[in-house]
Amino acid sequence: MLYRICKGILKPIFFLFYNIKVEGIENLPSTGPMVICANHTSAIDPIILAISIPYRIYSMAKSELFKNRFFGLFLKNIGVFPVKRGEADIKSIKTSLKLLKENKIMGIFPEGTRNKTGEIKAEPGVAMIAVRAQVPVLPVAIISNYKYFKRTVVKLGKPMMLDQYYEKKLQSEDYLNISLDIMRYINQISKG
């Protein structure tokens, strides 16, 4: 309920101020769980992603944001849960897998933090979650300079099926390479 209210308030404001145009909406699967992956250069990317996709998205955010009790409660009520950055956070991975098993949609920024350099980087966790949950990855490129009234384009790519990895015993390095492939595809979408 709170998610819908926040989205209803923020969508017209952001679409106006950031002049958002969504492309490739036909690539969005009509049913089932999925992991939506996007590039991350600004603190407002999670909002842009949430208001551009017609479904409810569950996501993780750095655990430091939950230190303020009131803000932490607000985040939990809109479907955000904490992740400890820079380490393998088993609890957040289990939460992600549980949500996907419940047919929910996860939104994840594979880079793990804001990337100001444009260099291709990723954390292995996103691939691990998508492969273990056996769900498609929807790559999304957010293209913006984040200036008011300048065009922001949200491009949805074709879903990536990772089924060739489902029955394989993968190591952390394998998951990292898959995550990097996801980011390369997102980079390709942003330039195409």
Buried (B, 14 or more C-beta within 10 A) or exposed (E): EEBEEBBEEBBEEBBEBBBBEBBBEEBBEEEEBBBBBBBBBBEBBBBBBBBBBEBBBBBBBEBEBBEEEEEBEBBEEBBBBBBBBEEEBEEBBEBBBEBBEEEBBBBBBBBBEEBEEEEBBBBBBBBBBBBBBBBBBBBBBBBBEBEEEEEBBBBBBEBBEBEEBEEEEBEEEBBBBBBBBBBEBBBEBBEE
